[in-house]
Amino acid sequence: RHYRSHDTAAHVTVCSHTLGTMSAMSATRAFVAAPVVAKNLASRKAAKPYKAGTRRSATVVAASSAPELDINTKLFEKELVDVAGEGEYIVRGGRHLFEKLPEALKGINTIGVIGWGSQAPAQAQNFKDSLAEVGMDTKVCIGLRPSSKSNDEARACGFTEEDGTLGETFDVIAKSDLVMLLISDAAQAKMYPRILAAMKPGSTLGLSHGFLLGVMESDNETFREDINVVLVAPKGMGPSVRRLYEQGKEVGGSGINASFAVHQDATGNATDIALGWSIAIGSPFTFATTLEMEYRSDIFGERGILLGGVHGIVESLYRRYVKDGMSEEDAFKNTVECITGPITKTISTKGIKAVYEQVSDKAEFMKAYSASYMPCKDILYECYEEVQSTNEIRSVVMACERFDTFPMGKVGTSAMWKVGEKVRAERVEEDIPLNSFTAGVYCACMMAQIDTLREKGHSFSEVCNESVIEAVDSLNPYMHARGVAFMVDNCSYTARLGSRKWAPRFDYNLEQQAYVAVDQGAEVDKEIEQKFLNNPAHIAVANCCALRPSVDISVKFGVGSARDVTADTFKMGDKATADAK
């Protein structure tokens, strides 16, 4: 599916009944699109059912193309939505659906959460709380090495050996009906043969990242045929998943969006198991993907605008502004603070195009955007194809094997990031500038990433969640609290390695191509300008923002019991090492 223009008349209108029935927090991170009109639904009622996770060629139905992925649920209500002219199925979440968990998880008596990195503490606690709310006696058990220091953290969250909810990794795998494999990518690559061998016939392997499929494809291996293989991938880091779930208890609704996939259905009910999992951890809505498309968009995304891209952008701009005479403090405010502050807030609440509409110098914005778009897209295309070919996955595995000899250094020790500590300490939120040039470069990278994913065949839901929502509603708020470099230094090994590898590429291309073009007086490329102004992605992103209430993720450290958000450590993934702590 290649990029194609849509007439702006094919916009999405939000039905009034949708606004009336959605709770505030359910809309918080809901990528909202309007239900397709009834005649479109009626015309497709006779269509032959097909399995979740299987793709088909899209056909046009009135103003909306038919979904490429079905959701073959027997229990939950799927909704056909029109997303900027394309039909997609979603399943809405909410705490009122917890009552369906006993049926969705029928036959699952033990849920084994393996690992204690970024996602595991959040998903385990959310799942445990949701099951308790409906009186289920299904146990959520944590699987760790006996010598792991993470055992103490798990005990502090209420998982203990005495009640059978904390145990050795492979003991927990062997007894679990649903194995949520939330150890690091490097650990999965190293341990998957033993993990698969330990699972019970008829059990379900649950992943929150499609990385393992990429590894197994690279190894020419396949999953056992007698187990289910499903994916539920929250579109935010673990602390966000826990924070928004907890906030949802008071505000109404729950959590952060997730994608889901059924890669293998051995028991016939894998779809409902996966959707039950997604709803239990608090996803306001769940959209369909495949394991392959998820790992491509996820690994690619964190190398792009989520981490690597933004890191390269701010370092290149900081040097440029200092060279042009700004003080170091002002340069930091006009780069990092500008992006994680007003630009992030604007995109989160009003969309990407709104940044252009709000800057004081639109000509300066477009000059920066036009010059930066293709240099960023050049890198993004290369990165995507490296991920697609599994080269990037092999690179991660090999790098992790070199850690004993070449440990990963810290990014946040350079002079720029020391300036950032001072700037954050003295921050006055209202005084953070919205720099037109910075905004143009950042939006160019984000739109180049969106366009790359669309041209590579990804759905609008996946694109907007992976490239926009995860950035502005999950990662960037934490960057604003602790710094971009801090996030790069404290996320998962896969993300850290990717950011270190690709951030310098963005930095180089921007400095050597984009900024040189600007300084030489290059004219704005009118085709790039018009493509930005009329991009159908704006419709999709704007619909997300339209139902977003004024409830932001809490980044107050030390609250919420999800690991990784303590004031002193904020250790995102530090303990998810290859020995499966």
N, C-alpha and C positions, 0 to 999 in steps of 0.2 A: 504494500500500500504506500504509494508515493504522496508527497505533499500536494495538496490541491486547494485552490482558492474556493471560498464559499462566499456567495453574495451575502451582504450584511442583513438582507431581509430574512435569511434563514436562521434568525436568532432564536434563542430559547426564551419563552415566557414562563414565568413561575406562576402556577395556578394558585388562587387564593386559598383553596382548601389545603394545599401543601403547607403554606405558611401557618395556617391555623392549627394543624395537627402536629407539627414538629415541635418538640421541646427545645428550650434554649440551648442546652449543651449538646443535644443531638445535632443541632445545626452548627455547632462551633467549628468542627473540622469537616463538616459534610460538604463534599463536592457536589453541589446541588444542581440538578438539571430537571426540567419539567417533564412530567409524564407525557408520553406520546399520546396523541389524541385517540379517542376510542375507536374510530374507524380503522386506524392503523393496527390496533390490537386485534380487532375483530378479523381483519384480513389475514392474520397469522395464526389464528386459533387452531386451524387444522394442520399446521405444520408438524411434521414427524419429530418426536422428541429426539434429542441427541445428547451425548454424555458431556458433563461439565469438563472443561479443559480441552475440548476438541474445537479446532478452528474450522470455519467454512468461509467461502467467498461471500463478500457482502453484496446484497442486492438493495436497490433503492426502493423504499416504501414512502410515497409522498415526499415530505420534506426531510425524512430521516432514513438513513440506510439501516438495514437489519443488523442486529448484533452479530459479531463474529464468534462470540463465546456465549454459550447457554449456561444457566445455573440449574442443574438437575436436582432440585431440592424437593423432598416429599413432605417437608414440615414447615419451612419458613416461606414467607411470601416474597417472591421476587418481583421486582418492579422494572418495567421497561421505561427507560428515560431517554430523552432526546438531548444529546450533548453536542451543541454546535453543529447540528445537522446529521449526527450519527447516533444510531440507537445502541444503547448498552443496557445490560441487566445489572441491577444492584440489589442487595438485601439490606434494608435499614435495620439498625440495631436499636438499643434502648433497654433500660432496666425492666420495662414491662414484659420483655421477651424472655427474661430469666426463667419464667415458669415453664418454658418449653425445653429447658436444658435437660431435665430427666429423660425426655423422649429422644432428644438429639444425641445424648450420650448413653443411650441404653446399652447395657453390656460392658460399659467402661467403669470398672470399679476402682482402678488405680491409674492416676495420671502421673507419669514420671517426668519431672522437669530436670533435664541434665545440664549442669553447668550453673554458674553464678556470675555471669558477666554483666553486660548492660541490660539485655532483655529479660533474662531469667528471673531476677528478683521482682520485677514489675509484673510480668505475666503470671508468675506463680501466685503472687499475692492477690492479684485481681481475680484470677480463676478461683482461688480458695474462697475469697469473699463472696463471689457470685454464687458458688455452690452452697455456701452456708446460708445465704439469703433465702434460698428456696428449700432449705432443709435437706439437701442431698448428703448422703454419707460417703460419697466418692472421695477418696483420699488424693490429695496433691502431695507428692513426695519429691524431695530434692535428692539428686544423685551427684555425689562428689567423692573425690579421693579422701580417705580417712585423714591424711596428713594435711589436707588443704586448710589454709587459714580462713577460707570462705565458709567453713562449717560454722564458725562463731557468728558470722553475719547471718547465716541462715537460721541459726538458733534464735538470734535476736529478733527475727521476723516471725517466730512461732513454729518453726519446723524443727522437730527434735527426734532423736533416736528412740526415746521412750515411747512415743506414740506412733512410731513407725513411719514418720514423714520425713526422715532424713537418713540416708544410707549410702553405702558404697555404690559407685557409678553403675557397675554391671549387675549388681544385685537388684538395683532399682529398675534397670532396663528389663531384666528378665521377668520381673513380676508385673510390669506395667502393661495396661491395655492401650494406652496412648502414651507414646514416648515423644516428648517435646525436646528435640535435640537443639539446645541453645548454647552449645560450647562454641569456641572460636572456629573460624574457617580453617585455620591451620590444624587444629585438633581434629576437625571432621575429616580433613584430607588424610590425616595419619591413621585415624582410628576406625573409619567407617566399616572396613570388613569385619572387625570384631563386634562392632555395635550391631550391625545387621544380623550377624550370626546369633547374637544373644536374645534377639526379640522373639516373642511368642508367635506362633502361627495365628493369623487372623487379627493380629494387633495392628496399630496404626503408627506409622512414623510421621511425626509432625515437624516440619521445618518452618523457620521464620525467614529463610533466605534460600534462594535457589542455588547457592554456590556449590553445594554437594553434587548436584546434577552435573555441573560443569566439570568438576573434578572426575566424576565417574565416566563421563563421556570422553574426557581426555585419556582415562585409563582403559577405555573400551569395556567398561563394566556396566551392569544393569542391576536394578533392585530385585530382591527376592519377589517371586510372583505371588506368594501366599500372605503378603502384608499390604495394607493400604499405605499410600504415600501421599500426603497432603501438605499444603503450605498455607500458613496464615502469617502475613508480613505487615505488621503495623508500620505506618508511614511516619515514623519518628523514633528517636532513640528511647531506650528503656525508661529513663526518668520521666520523659514526656508521657509515656503510656500510663505510668502510675499516677503522675500528677493530675492528668486530665480525668482519669477514672475517679480519683478521690474528690476532685472539684465537682465532678458530676453528681456525687451523692447529695451535695447541697444545692447545686444550681439546677439540676434536672438533666436527664440525658447522660451521656457517658463518652469518654475517651477520644481516641484519635483513629482516623480511618485506617483500614487495612485492605490489602489485596488478598485473594485466596486462590488456590489452585488444587485440583485433584489430578495428580499425575498417574495414580494407580488405584483402582477401586476393586479390591479383592472380596469385600464383604457385601457390597451393594449399598452401603449407607455412608460411604466416605464423605460425600458432599455435606450431609447434615452434621457429621462429626466436626468437620472443618468449620462450618458456619456456627455451630454451637460454641466452639472454641473462640471464634472471632467475637461473637456477641458477649461471651463470658468475660473476655478481657476488656470489653468496653468500646468496641468499634461502632461509631455512629452509623457508618455504612460500610459495606464490604463489596468490592467489585472483583470481577473475575479476571484472572490472568493465567499464564502457564508458568511452570518452574523455569523454563528457559527464558521467557520474556522477562520474568522477574529478576533473575540474576543479571541479565544483560542491563536492564535499566538501573538496577540498584548499584552494582559495581561501577558502572559507567557514571551514574549520577554523583556518587561521592568523589569521583575524580574530577568532576565538573563543578557546577555552580555550588553544590552543597559544601565542598571542602577545598579541593584542589584549585578550582577556578577562582573562588573568592580569595583564597590565600595569594594566588599569583597576581590577582587584580590589585589588592591593597598594597602589596609590597612594591609593585611597579609604580603605582600612583603616588605612594608616599615618597619615593625617591624623586619622582618628577616634581612634586610640589615643593619639596625642600630645595631642590636645585633651582627652582624658579623664585625662591626667596621667602617661602613660608617658614615660619618657625616650626620646629619639630612637633610641638604640641598642636599647632593649628593644622599641620599636615596630617597628623593622626586623626584629628576631629573630622577633617574633610575626606577621609578615606574610610577607616574602620568604623568610627562612630557614626558617620553618615550612612553607611550601608546597614549596620546592625540596628540603627535607631530609626530615623524617619523613613528611609527607603523600605526597610522591612515592614514597618507599621503600615505604610501606605499600600504596599502590595498585599499584605494580609487582609486589609479591610476594604480596599477598593480596586485592587488589581494592578497589573504591570503598567498598563497604559496611563493609569492615574498618576504615576510618577512623572511621566512626561508632561502631563497637564498641570502638575503642581510646581515644577521647577521654575525658577525666576528667569532663566535664559534658555528658551526652547531651541534656539539656533545652536547654542553651545552643546546642549544635550544631543541634538541630532548629529552634529559634527563628530562628537565622540562615538555615538552609536554607529554611524555609518562606517567610520574608520575601524572600529573594533569588531564588528559582526563577523566578517569573513576570517580574520586571523583567529578568532575564537572557534569558529565553526570548523576550520581546518584541523585544529587540534582535537576537537570533539569527535569529528568523523574518524580520525585515526584511532582515538581511544575506544570508541564504540566497536570498531572492527577488531581491535586487539582483544576486547572482552568477548566478542562474538566468536572469535576463532579459538578461544580458551587460552591464548597466549598469556593474557593478563593473569588468569587464574594460576597457570604454571609459574609465572613470575612471583606471585605471592607465596606459593608453597616453597619455592626455592629460596626466597629471601628469608622466610621463617627458619629454614634449615641452616642458614648462615648466622643466625643471631648470636650463637656462642662465640663466633669469631668476630663478627661485625654487628655489635648491638646498635639498636636504633638510637640516634642522638635526639636531643631536644631542639625544637624550633624556637621556642619562646625565650631564648636567652640572648638574642641579638638586641642591638640598641633600640630598634624601632619598638620592640615589644616591652622594653623597659620604660620607654616614654608612655606607652599605653597604660601601664600600671598607674602612673601619676595622673594621666588624663581621666581614667575611670574613677580614681579616688576623689577628684575634684569636679566630677561631672555635674552639670546642671542640664537636665534633660531637655528643657525648652530652648536651650542655647545651642544645641547640636545643629550644625548647618546642613542644609540640603544642597549639596554641591552639584551643579548641573552637569559638569563633565564627568564626575564620578558616577552619577546616576546613569548617564549615557553608556559608559563602559559596562557597568554591572548589568543593566537591562539588556545590552547587546549579548553578553555571555549567556544570560538566562534564556533569551529568545532563541539564540543559536542552539542551545541544548534542547529546547522544546521542539524546534524545527527538525533537528537531527533525529530525535526519537520518533517524531511523526513520520518522517521520510523512511525510517527503518521499520515502520509497521506497528507502532505501539498505539494503544487506545488513548483517547483524551483523558480518561480517568487516571490511567497509569502515568501519563505524562505530567498532568497537573499535580498529582500527588507526589511524584518522585522529584520533580524539578522546581515546584513552586511551594506547595503546602509544607513539605518536609523542611524546606529551607526557612521560610518566614514564620512558620508556626511551631517549629520544634528546635532546629539547630541554631538559627540566628539569635533567638532570645537568650540562649545559653552563652553564645559568643558575646552578646552585649553585656552579660553579667561578668564574664571571666576573660574574654578576649578570643580572637580568631585563632591565634597561635596555641592557646590553651586547649581549644577543641582539637586542633590538629595533633597535639601531643598526647591527648588522652582518650581518643576514640579507639575503635577496634583495630587490630593489627592490619586487616585488609584495607581499611580506610586510611590509616596512618601511612602505610606503604604507598598507597595510591596517590594520596595528596602530595607526599614528598617527591614522587616520581613525576607527576603531571603539573604541579603548581609552577615549577621553573619553566615549563614549556609555555604556559599562559603568560608568565612574566616576560619571557623572551619575545614571543610573538607580538605582544602588545607594545613593548618598548621599541623593538626593531622594525615593526611594520605599522601598527596603528598610530602611535604617537608621532612617528616620523612623518606619516602622511598628513596628520593634523598640522604639524609644524611647517610643512612645506605648502600649506594652503590648499590641500586637496578639496575638491568640491564634494558636497554631500551626494551620495549615490541615490538618485531618486527612486530607483527600483527597490533598494533596501529600505528606504524611508517609507514608501507606500506599503510594502509588505509588512512592515512593523505596524503601521497605523491601521491596517485592515486585516490583520492576522486573526483567523477564527479562534485562535487560542485565547484571545481576550474575552470572547463570549463565554468560553468554558470557565476561565479563572474568575470572571466577574460574577458568574452565577454562584460560584463557591462563596465569594465574598458577600453576596447579597443577603445571605441568611446567616452570616457570622455575627453573633451578638457581641457586645462589648465585654467579653470574658476572655482574658489572656491566660496563657499557661503560667502558673506560678513558678518562679525560679528562686524562691526563697530557700536557701540552703538549710539542710538539716531537718526538713519537714517532709513527712510522707512515707518514711520507711523504705522507699526504693533506694537501693544502693546507687552510688555514683553522684549523689548530689550533696554530700557533706561539705561544709565550708572548707575544711582542711585538705581533703583529698580529691573529691570530684573525679574519682578514678574510673573513667569510662572504658571498661573492657580490660583494664590492666591485669586482672586476674584470670581472664579467659585464655589461658596459655595452652600450649600444645599437649600438656599432660592432663588436660580436662579437669582443671580445678573447679 
